[in-house]
Amino acid sequence: MTNEELQTLIDDATYDYAMGEMEPAVAKLNQAAKAAPDSFAAWHALAEIHFSQRQLDDALQAAERAHGIDPKDLFINTTLSRIWMERGDKAMAEKYGAQAKMLSWKDQLKKPQEQADGIN
């Protein structure tokens, strides 16, 4: 599967999800994750859909796969924090919440320097 085909599949799954079609969305994302197991976008989208359906074990598994691919992503750390909070593990939720906050601060600190350097 090419990168373009993979992105189209993820986009189609996202559209299905937005239209309330959970089963086709999950099927497409599972296909994407199987075809490209290192696809952060596929795993993160799966985590979010499973979380929205209260399928916390599946959400956690997908989120951990995405985190393994890109542990410095602000959004996957936020997702993991939300999942752990719903699972009732406040310590783990705080761990990922703190990581997300630090990543957000880093991003905010970078932006003024980029603006000063003329990078938008």
N, C-alpha and C positions, 0 to 999 in steps of 0.2 A: 504494500500500500504506500503510495507516495504521500509526502507531507500535505499536499493539496487535498488529496482524497481523505486523509485523516482529518484535516481541519473541516472539510465539508461534512463529514460524518458527525463530528462533535457539534458543529453548528446546527445540523439537522436535529440532533438529540436535544440541544438546548431549545430549539423551536418547539419540538414535541413537548418538552417539559413546560414551557411557557403556555402552551395550549391545553395543559392538563392531561396530556397523554404520557403517563408515567412509564407504562410497560415498554412502549416503543423507544422511549428515551433511554431507559436503562439497557435495553437490548443493544441499541446502537453504541452506547458508551462501553458496554462490555466487549462488543466487537472491536471498538477502537483500542481499548486497553489490551486485548489479546493480540491485535495486529502490531501494536506499538507499546510494549510494556513499559517503556521509558517516557510515555506521554504524560507529562504533568497535568496538562489540561483535561485529559480524559479522566484521570484518577480524581482530580479535584472536583470536576463536575459530578462524577459518581458519588463522591462523598456528600456533596450538597444535596443531591436528589434523595439519597438514602436518608440523610438527616431530616429533610423536609417531610419524609414519610414515616419518621420516628423509627426507622430501622437502624438503631444505633450501632449494633455490632458491624453491620455492613458499612455504615458510614465511617466508623473508626478504621476498619481495615483499608478502605479506599483512601482515607485521609493520610494514614500512615505510609501508604505507598507513595502518595504525592509528596509528602514531607521528606521521604527518603530520596526523592529525585531533586527537590529544591527546598532544603530546610530553612533557607533565608527568605522565603516568600512570606510576606506579611499576611496575606489572605489565608494561606493554609494553616498558619499558626493560629489565626483567629478561628478558623473552622475547627481545629483540634480543641481549642479552648471551649468552644460552644458544645462540642460533642461530650467532652469530659464533664462539663458542668451538668449536662442533661443526664449523664450516667451517674451523677452523684459524687464524683471525685473532685472535690474542690481544690486539692493540692495540685493535681495534674492540670486542671483548668487554669489555675493561677500561673503555673509554669509556662504554659503556652500563651496565656494572655500577656504575661510579662515579656516574653520573647517578641510577640507581635508589637507591643508598645515600644520596645527598644528598636525594632526594625522601622517603625513609623518615625521615631525620633531621628534615626540615622538618615532617613529619606528627607525629612524636614531640614536637617542640618545641611544636606547636600544641595538642596534647591537654592538657598540664598547664594551659595558659592557658584552654582551653575549660572544663576542670573547675573551675578557680578562678572562672570567670565563671558557673558553674552550667549550662553547656551540655553535654548528654550525647549 
